[in-house]
Amino acid sequence: KDECTGCTLCVAECPGLAITLVDLRAEGTEGLVTVPFELLKKDVNEGDEVDAVDLDGSTVCRGRVERVAGRARYDRTILVTLRVPADMATAIAGFRVQPEELSRPVDDASQVRLDEDDAIICRCERVTAGQIRKLIRQGVRDLNQLKVLRCGMGACGGKTCQPLILKIFREEGVDLCDVIPFSQRPLVAEVNLGMLAGEAAAEAGEAAGEVGE
């Protein structure tokens, strides 16, 4: 029977950041939870005390950052291991890196500005507000042209960055009626040429013949 080795590869490679790894092997009242983190490595350090949160973003407990690591192949995802109470470990989906009051909805979103040029707008591809603003000022009015920066081409398909980009257009005085949105395309899955050529089916047929013999 195959068993999990705790290598954390599944956490790093999941494009939807949907996998966490819970380690309760050590005896005691504490466990380890490894979660994916797509912000900058400087935002979290070993020894930090953070609020561990569930899928809804509600605080579950306080946790200590035990380890901050990564994998060369998945350089946009950092793996953060939290030490937390063992009985709460399976409820944890992430952690908060800023004071909770800063995460609360504002009464009037139109008053929120993205003035800082180094503010990350596209988390998937690390595109900043300054990069986007520069193209807008050069006359870009089609969000698809912003794909030169890889906006909207990450794992979320533009769901996170598009509203923020539109806000930057408004701040730059551009009428949103003049802005062309991202082209919506269906989700796709990678397929290798061998499958299209029927090699997989041929190999399966040969294997079945060998079993029959």
Solvent accessible surface area in square Angstrom, and as a share of the most:
residue,aa,sasa,rsa
1,K,233,0.99
2,D,142,0.74
3,E,142,0.64
4,C,100,0.60
5,T,110,0.64
6,G,27,0.26
7,C,71,0.42
8,T,23,0.13
9,L,69,0.34
10,C,52,0.31
11,V,0,0.00
12,A,5,0.04
13,E,80,0.36
14,C,23,0.14
15,P,101,0.64
16,G,57,0.55
17,L,69,0.34
18,A,83,0.65
19,I,64,0.32
20,T,45,0.26
21,L,31,0.15
22,V,48,0.27
23,D,35,0.18
24,L,86,0.43
25,R,182,0.66
26,A,78,0.60
27,E,175,0.79
28,G,61,0.59
29,T,115,0.67
30,E,80,0.36
31,G,4,0.03
32,L,37,0.18
33,V,0,0.00
34,T,7,0.04
35,V,0,0.00
36,P,17,0.11
37,F,16,0.06
38,E,37,0.17
39,L,52,0.26
40,L,68,0.34
41,K,118,0.50
42,K,147,0.62
43,D,59,0.31
44,V,4,0.02
45,N,83,0.43
46,E,110,0.49
47,G,46,0.44
48,D,49,0.25
49,E,97,0.44
50,V,15,0.09
51,D,32,0.17
52,A,0,0.00
53,V,16,0.09
54,D,39,0.20
55,L,166,0.83
56,D,128,0.66
57,G,34,0.32
58,S,60,0.39
59,T,66,0.38
60,V,38,0.22
61,C,18,0.11
62,R,131,0.48
63,G,2,0.02
64,R,92,0.33
65,V,2,0.01
66,E,56,0.25
67,R,110,0.40
68,V,20,0.11
69,A,41,0.32
70,G,50,0.48
71,R,84,0.31
72,A,105,0.81
73,R,199,0.73
74,Y,43,0.17
75,D,112,0.58
76,R,99,0.36
77,T,12,0.07
78,I,18,0.09
79,L,9,0.05
80,V,0,0.00
81,T,4,0.02
82,L,0,0.00
83,R,62,0.23
84,V,2,0.01
85,P,50,0.31
86,A,28,0.21
87,D,125,0.65
88,M,73,0.33
89,A,0,0.00
90,T,107,0.62
91,A,52,0.41
92,I,5,0.03
93,A,32,0.25
94,G,13,0.13
95,F,24,0.10
96,R,38,0.14
97,V,64,0.37
98,Q,82,0.37
99,P,71,0.45
100,E,80,0.36
101,E,102,0.46
102,L,120,0.60
103,S,61,0.39
104,R,148,0.54
105,P,130,0.82
106,V,85,0.49
107,D,158,0.82
108,D,70,0.36
109,A,60,0.46
110,S,83,0.53
111,Q,133,0.59
112,V,57,0.33
113,R,139,0.51
114,L,28,0.14
115,D,88,0.46
116,E,122,0.55
117,D,83,0.43
118,D,108,0.56
119,A,30,0.23
120,I,47,0.24
121,I,2,0.01
122,C,3,0.02
123,R,133,0.49
124,C,22,0.13
125,E,32,0.14
126,R,53,0.19
127,V,3,0.02
128,T,32,0.18
129,A,0,0.00
130,G,18,0.17
131,Q,80,0.35
132,I,0,0.00
133,R,18,0.06
134,K,129,0.55
135,L,31,0.15
136,I,2,0.01
137,R,168,0.61
138,Q,119,0.53
139,G,45,0.44
140,V,19,0.11
141,R,85,0.31
142,D,31,0.16
143,L,0,0.00
144,N,40,0.20
145,Q,103,0.46
146,L,0,0.00
147,K,48,0.21
148,V,114,0.65
149,L,44,0.22
150,R,111,0.40
151,C,0,0.00
152,G,14,0.13
153,M,87,0.39
154,G,18,0.17
155,A,68,0.53
156,C,29,0.17
157,G,46,0.44
158,G,4,0.04
159,K,156,0.66
160,T,53,0.31
161,C,1,0.01
162,Q,42,0.18
163,P,77,0.48
164,L,57,0.28
165,I,0,0.00
166,L,43,0.21
167,K,26,0.11
168,I,0,0.00
169,F,0,0.00
170,R,120,0.44
171,E,37,0.17
172,E,50,0.22
173,G,69,0.67
174,V,17,0.10
175,D,83,0.43
176,L,59,0.30
177,C,122,0.73
178,D,89,0.46
179,V,14,0.08
180,I,95,0.48
181,P,77,0.48
182,F,13,0.05
183,S,52,0.33
184,Q,145,0.64
185,R,174,0.64
186,P,114,0.72
187,L,178,0.89
188,V,138,0.79
189,A,85,0.66
190,E,180,0.81
191,V,79,0.45
192,N,95,0.49
193,L,144,0.72
194,G,21,0.20
195,M,113,0.50
196,L,131,0.65
197,A,79,0.61
198,G,31,0.30
199,E,94,0.42
200,A,53,0.41
201,A,74,0.57
202,A,57,0.44
203,E,113,0.51
204,A,63,0.49
205,G,46,0.44
206,E,114,0.51
207,A,51,0.40
208,A,65,0.50
209,G,38,0.37
210,E,125,0.56
211,V,131,0.75
212,G,69,0.66
213,E,182,0.81
